[in-house]
Amino acid sequence: MNFDELCQYELENELQFVDIEHGFTYIEINNAKAHATISTYSGQVLSYRPKSRNDDLLFVSEKAYYVNGKAIKGGIPVCWPWFGADPDDRGRPAHGFVRNRQWEVTACESCADGSTKVVMALVDSEDTRAIWPHPFRLSIEITVGNSLKLALLTQNTGNDSITISQALHTYFYVGDIAEVELHGLDGASYLDKTDGFARKTQMGPVTIDAEVDRIYTGVTGELVIDDASLGRKIRIASRGCSTAVVWNPWIELAASMGDLDDADYKRMICVETANAGPETVEIAAGDSYRLEAEYTIE
């Protein structure tokens, strides 16, 4: 779909398409409730800010790559049909193959409550089947209003069942990571990827003072990021999963990444809505599965 074809989905005074100098197309939403920026490459939300707030919900690195075939560091990348390393150890890219592909816009609409909804989709092709040999239709619904809502819908269009893991790999912007507490995981079990996937138990709120890469299992209820430096709380509600992934690269790993500034670890925390680790999803032929997240700034 070329740029002129995309423009048929524009909504006057609410949603427009913008060609960016590095060759990507952005969807810019500016309604009565919030502003958001979405990249059609990667099907990825890059920015969300309610009209009542000065600070963005999301972090995007100033060194992020905007190149075909590479992931954009920040916002809400989509990890699918696997989370983390290639589950079959065949050398395929980490976190699957949909976060570095062009998605097709299939709908844009004004909602009765004043929010704006965008739907994008990705379907299997000869190229994807060479990586992962299954027919599918993957769509993401993004609703921009007083909160930011996302739904990732996997449809198995083949004749055999499929098994996936997945995540909305959300990078939240924070004022100072040293003053951040993540609530809602006290007592939860997690796999510590920085310690050989050792199973541990969370005691109290999650705080960050070193590299953190954890897969929390059996998660129920909402999570809350208490960002004292910015004087705000971010409430995370999820459906269709019982896993949460928490990541911060800290000093050494951030310094080793070309698409992160050395100090970016101070300004971000990833809290990911996921089916990951021991939680996988089996989808029968002809069936579908829906993963949802909602982010509210308080």
C-alpha positions as CSV (number, residue, x, y, z in Angstrom):
1,M,0.0,0.0,0.0
2,N,1.5,3.3,-1.1
3,F,1.3,6.6,0.7
4,D,-1.6,7.9,-1.4
5,E,-3.6,4.7,-0.7
6,L,-2.9,5.1,3.0
7,C,-4.3,8.6,3.0
8,Q,-7.8,7.3,2.3
9,Y,-7.8,6.3,6.0
10,E,-7.2,9.8,7.3
11,L,-9.7,11.3,9.7
12,E,-10.1,15.1,9.4
13,N,-8.6,17.0,12.4
14,E,-7.9,13.7,14.1
15,L,-5.6,11.3,12.2
16,Q,-3.1,11.8,9.3
17,F,-0.3,10.0,7.6
18,V,3.2,11.5,7.5
19,D,6.2,10.4,5.4
20,I,9.3,10.6,7.5
21,E,12.7,11.4,6.0
22,H,14.2,8.0,6.8
23,G,11.5,6.4,4.5
24,F,9.0,5.2,7.1
25,T,5.4,6.3,7.3
26,Y,3.9,7.4,10.6
27,I,0.3,7.7,11.7
28,E,-0.2,10.9,13.7
29,I,-3.2,11.0,16.0
30,N,-4.3,14.2,17.7
31,N,-7.7,13.9,19.2
32,A,-9.4,15.7,22.1
33,K,-8.0,13.2,24.6
34,A,-4.4,12.4,23.5
35,H,-1.6,12.5,21.0
36,A,0.1,9.4,19.6
37,T,2.5,8.4,16.9
38,I,2.4,5.0,15.3
39,S,4.9,3.5,12.8
40,T,3.4,1.4,10.0
41,Y,6.8,-0.3,9.8
42,S,6.8,-2.7,12.7
43,G,3.2,-2.0,13.7
44,Q,4.7,-0.1,16.6
45,V,3.4,2.7,18.8
46,L,6.2,5.2,19.3
47,S,4.5,7.9,21.4
48,Y,1.5,8.4,23.5
49,R,0.7,11.5,25.6
50,P,-2.7,12.4,27.1
51,K,-3.6,16.0,26.7
52,S,-3.5,16.3,30.5
53,R,0.2,15.3,30.8
54,N,3.5,16.9,29.7
55,D,5.5,13.7,29.6
56,D,5.3,10.9,27.1
57,L,4.3,7.4,28.3
58,L,6.9,5.8,26.1
59,F,10.6,5.9,25.7
60,V,12.3,5.8,22.3
61,S,16.1,6.0,22.1
62,E,17.5,9.0,20.2
63,K,20.0,6.4,18.7
64,A,17.2,4.1,17.5
65,Y,17.7,2.5,14.1
66,Y,15.2,3.5,11.4
67,V,16.3,1.0,8.8
68,N,14.4,-1.8,7.0
69,G,15.3,-5.1,8.6
70,K,16.1,-3.7,12.0
71,A,13.9,-3.2,15.1
72,I,13.2,0.3,16.5
73,K,14.5,0.6,20.0
74,G,11.7,1.9,22.1
75,G,7.9,2.4,22.0
76,I,6.0,-0.9,21.9
77,P,7.7,-3.4,19.6
78,V,5.7,-6.6,18.9
79,C,7.6,-9.9,19.7
80,W,6.0,-12.7,17.7
81,P,5.7,-15.7,17.1
82,W,8.3,-16.3,19.7
83,F,9.7,-14.2,22.6
84,G,13.4,-14.2,23.3
85,A,15.9,-16.5,21.6
86,D,14.9,-18.8,18.7
87,P,13.1,-21.7,20.4
88,D,14.4,-24.2,17.9
89,D,18.0,-22.8,18.0
90,R,18.1,-22.4,14.3
91,G,19.8,-19.0,14.3
92,R,16.6,-17.1,13.6
93,P,16.3,-13.6,15.0
94,A,15.4,-13.0,18.7
95,H,11.8,-12.0,19.4
96,G,10.5,-13.3,16.0
97,F,10.2,-11.5,12.7
98,V,7.3,-9.1,12.8
99,R,8.9,-6.1,14.5
100,N,11.0,-5.4,11.4
101,R,8.4,-5.7,8.7
102,Q,5.9,-3.4,7.1
103,W,2.3,-3.8,8.3
104,E,-0.8,-3.0,6.3
105,V,-3.3,-0.5,7.7
106,T,-6.8,-2.1,7.5
107,A,-9.0,0.4,9.5
108,C,-9.0,3.8,11.1
109,E,-12.0,5.0,13.0
110,S,-13.3,7.7,15.4
111,C,-14.9,6.0,18.4
112,A,-18.1,7.3,20.2
113,D,-16.1,8.1,23.4
114,G,-13.7,10.5,21.5
115,S,-10.9,8.0,21.2
116,T,-9.3,6.9,17.9
117,K,-8.7,3.3,16.8
118,V,-6.2,2.0,14.3
119,V,-5.9,-1.6,13.0
120,M,-2.9,-2.9,11.2
121,A,-2.3,-6.5,9.9
122,L,0.4,-8.8,8.7
123,V,-0.2,-12.0,6.9
124,D,2.1,-14.9,6.0
125,S,4.1,-14.8,2.8
126,E,6.7,-16.9,1.0
127,D,9.3,-14.9,3.0
128,T,7.8,-15.5,6.4
129,R,7.1,-19.2,5.7
130,A,10.8,-19.6,5.0
131,I,11.4,-18.5,8.6
132,W,8.3,-20.0,10.3
133,P,6.4,-22.4,8.1
134,H,2.8,-21.6,9.1
135,P,-0.1,-19.6,7.6
136,F,-1.3,-16.8,9.8
137,R,-3.0,-13.4,10.1
138,L,-1.7,-11.2,12.8
139,S,-3.4,-7.9,13.6
140,I,-2.9,-5.2,16.2
141,E,-5.7,-2.9,17.4
142,I,-4.5,0.4,18.9
143,T,-7.0,2.7,20.6
144,V,-5.8,6.2,21.6
145,G,-7.9,7.9,24.3
146,N,-7.7,8.6,28.0
147,S,-5.7,5.4,28.1
148,L,-3.7,3.6,25.5
149,K,-5.2,0.2,24.6
150,L,-3.5,-2.5,22.5
151,A,-4.8,-5.9,21.3
152,L,-2.7,-8.4,19.4
153,L,-4.8,-11.0,17.6
154,T,-3.3,-14.1,16.2
155,Q,-5.4,-16.0,13.7
156,N,-4.3,-19.5,12.7
157,T,-5.3,-19.7,9.0
158,G,-3.6,-23.1,8.4
159,N,-4.7,-26.7,8.7
160,D,-2.5,-27.6,11.7
161,S,-2.3,-26.2,15.3
162,I,0.5,-23.7,16.0
163,T,2.3,-22.9,19.2
164,I,3.5,-19.3,19.9
165,S,5.0,-17.1,22.6
166,Q,4.7,-13.3,22.3
167,A,5.0,-10.0,24.0
168,L,4.1,-6.3,23.8
169,H,7.7,-5.2,24.6
170,T,6.7,-1.8,26.1
171,Y,9.5,0.7,26.9
172,F,8.1,3.1,29.5
173,Y,9.7,6.5,29.9
174,V,10.7,7.4,33.5
175,G,12.3,10.4,35.0
176,D,15.0,8.6,37.0
177,I,15.2,4.8,37.2
178,A,16.7,5.1,40.7
179,E,13.4,6.5,42.0
180,V,11.1,3.9,40.2
181,E,9.2,1.2,42.0
182,L,7.1,-1.5,40.2
183,H,4.2,-2.8,42.3
184,G,2.0,-5.8,41.8
185,L,4.6,-8.6,41.7
186,D,5.3,-9.1,45.4
187,G,5.5,-12.8,46.1
188,A,5.6,-13.7,42.4
189,S,8.0,-16.3,41.0
190,Y,10.4,-15.3,38.3
191,L,13.1,-16.7,36.0
192,D,16.3,-14.5,36.3
193,K,17.9,-14.4,32.9
194,T,20.9,-12.6,34.3
195,D,21.5,-15.7,36.6
196,G,21.1,-18.6,34.2
197,F,17.3,-18.6,34.4
198,A,17.4,-19.4,38.1
199,R,13.9,-19.4,39.7
200,K,13.5,-16.8,42.4
201,T,10.7,-15.1,44.3
202,Q,10.0,-11.3,44.3
203,M,10.1,-9.7,47.7
204,G,8.4,-6.3,47.8
205,P,8.3,-3.9,44.9
206,V,10.7,-4.3,42.0
207,T,13.5,-1.7,42.1
208,I,16.4,-1.3,39.6
209,D,20.0,-0.9,40.7
210,A,21.7,-3.4,38.3
211,E,20.8,-5.1,35.0
212,V,17.4,-6.7,35.3
213,D,16.0,-9.3,32.9
214,R,13.2,-11.3,34.5
215,I,10.2,-13.4,33.4
216,Y,7.5,-13.3,36.1
217,T,5.1,-16.2,36.0
218,G,1.6,-16.7,37.5
219,V,1.0,-12.9,37.3
220,T,-2.6,-11.8,38.2
221,G,-3.9,-8.3,38.7
222,E,-2.7,-4.9,37.6
223,L,0.9,-3.7,37.7
224,V,1.8,-0.1,38.7
225,I,5.0,1.8,37.8
226,D,5.5,4.4,40.6
227,D,7.7,7.1,38.9
228,A,8.4,9.4,41.8
229,S,10.7,11.7,39.7
230,L,7.9,12.6,37.3
231,G,5.2,12.5,40.0
232,R,3.1,10.0,38.2
233,K,2.0,6.3,38.3
234,I,1.5,4.1,35.2
235,R,-1.2,1.5,35.6
236,I,-0.8,-1.7,33.4
237,A,-3.8,-3.9,32.9
238,S,-3.5,-7.1,30.8
239,R,-5.7,-9.9,29.5
240,G,-4.9,-13.1,27.8
241,C,-1.6,-13.8,29.7
242,S,-0.1,-14.6,33.1
243,T,3.4,-13.5,32.3
244,A,5.2,-10.2,32.8
245,V,8.7,-9.5,31.7
246,V,10.8,-6.7,33.3
247,W,14.0,-5.4,31.7
248,N,16.5,-2.7,32.2
249,P,20.0,-3.0,30.6
250,W,21.8,-1.0,33.2
251,I,25.2,0.6,32.5
252,E,27.4,-2.0,30.8
253,L,24.8,-3.5,28.5
254,A,23.4,-0.1,27.5
255,A,26.9,1.0,26.6
256,S,27.4,-2.0,24.3
257,M,24.2,-1.3,22.3
258,G,24.6,0.9,19.2
259,D,21.0,2.0,19.3
260,L,21.0,3.1,23.0
261,D,22.8,6.1,24.5
262,D,25.1,5.2,27.4
263,A,22.7,6.9,29.8
264,D,19.4,5.7,28.4
265,Y,19.1,3.0,31.1
266,K,18.3,5.8,33.5
267,R,15.2,6.9,31.5
268,M,13.4,3.7,30.7
269,I,12.0,0.5,32.1
270,C,10.4,-2.3,30.1
271,V,7.4,-4.0,31.6
272,E,6.1,-6.4,29.0
273,T,2.7,-8.0,28.6
274,A,3.6,-11.5,27.5
275,N,3.0,-15.1,26.9
276,A,6.6,-16.2,27.5
277,G,8.9,-18.5,29.4
278,P,6.9,-21.6,30.4
279,E,3.7,-19.9,29.2
280,T,3.1,-20.7,25.5
281,V,-0.1,-20.5,23.5
282,E,-1.4,-23.3,21.3
283,I,-3.9,-22.2,18.7
284,A,-5.9,-24.9,16.8
285,A,-6.5,-24.7,13.0
286,G,-9.0,-21.9,12.3
287,D,-8.9,-20.5,15.8
288,S,-7.5,-17.2,17.2
289,Y,-6.0,-15.8,20.3
290,R,-6.1,-12.3,21.7
291,L,-3.5,-10.6,24.0
292,E,-4.5,-7.2,25.4
293,A,-2.8,-4.4,27.4
294,E,-4.1,-1.1,28.6
295,Y,-1.9,1.7,30.0
296,T,-3.2,4.5,32.1
297,I,-1.3,7.5,33.5
298,E,-2.3,8.6,36.9
